[in-house]
Amino acid sequence: MEKRWTDKNTDLATLTDRIGDFFKERDFEAIKGEIPSGYSILAENSPKFRLDGYVSVAIEGKPDDLSVKLELTK
């Protein structure tokens, strides 16, 4: 799933932190990192939610033209 936003002037680092907080509040093991086009988060192993794999989130673009891509990888 991918969603794109334009003209929002969003701080990508702060957005990445908030998405990471979402996963950590639900007891996922989450790792944040930088990629050439933005940021990424990998989350897995929550005792509250069973996943067959891990969730990959990519936050890419610029503050006024960004996309968030969410994938479940087995």
C-alpha positions in Angstrom: 0.0 0.0 0.0 1.3 3.4 -0.9 0.0 6.9 -0.2 1.3 10.2 -1.5 0.9 13.7 -0.2 1.8 17.0 -1.8 2.0 20.6 -0.5 2.0 19.5 3.2 5.5 20.7 4.2 6.1 17.7 6.4 9.3 17.0 8.3 10.2 13.5 7.2 12.4 12.8 10.2 9.6 13.7 12.6 7.1 11.6 10.6 9.5 8.7 10.7 9.8 9.1 14.5 6.0 9.1 15.0 5.5 6.0 12.9 8.3 4.3 14.8 6.6 5.3 18.1 3.3 3.8 16.8 5.0 0.4 16.4 6.9 0.6 19.7 3.8 1.5 21.6 2.3 -1.8 20.3 5.4 -3.7 21.5 6.9 -4.3 18.0 10.7 -4.5 17.6 11.2 -1.5 15.3 14.4 -0.4 13.6 14.5 3.0 11.9 17.1 4.0 9.3 18.0 6.4 6.5 17.9 5.3 2.9 19.0 7.4 -0.1 15.5 8.6 -0.9 14.3 9.2 2.8 13.8 6.9 5.7 12.7 3.3 6.5 11.3 1.4 9.4 11.3 -2.4 9.8 8.9 -3.8 12.5 8.4 -7.4 13.7 7.7 -9.6 16.7 4.9 -8.0 18.7 3.3 -10.2 21.4 0.0 -8.3 20.8 -0.2 -8.7 17.0 0.8 -11.8 15.0 2.5 -11.2 11.6 3.7 -13.8 9.2 6.9 -11.8 8.5 7.7 -8.2 9.1 6.3 -4.7 8.2 8.4 -2.5 6.0 7.6 1.2 5.9 9.4 3.6 3.5 9.0 7.4 3.9 10.4 8.9 0.7 10.5 12.3 -1.0 10.7 15.9 0.1 8.7 17.8 2.7 6.2 19.1 0.1 6.0 15.9 -2.0 6.3 12.7 0.0 5.1 9.1 -0.1 4.6 6.5 2.6 4.8 2.8 1.4 3.8 0.0 3.7 4.5 -3.7 2.9 4.2 -7.0 4.7 7.2 -9.1 3.8 7.4 -12.8 4.6 
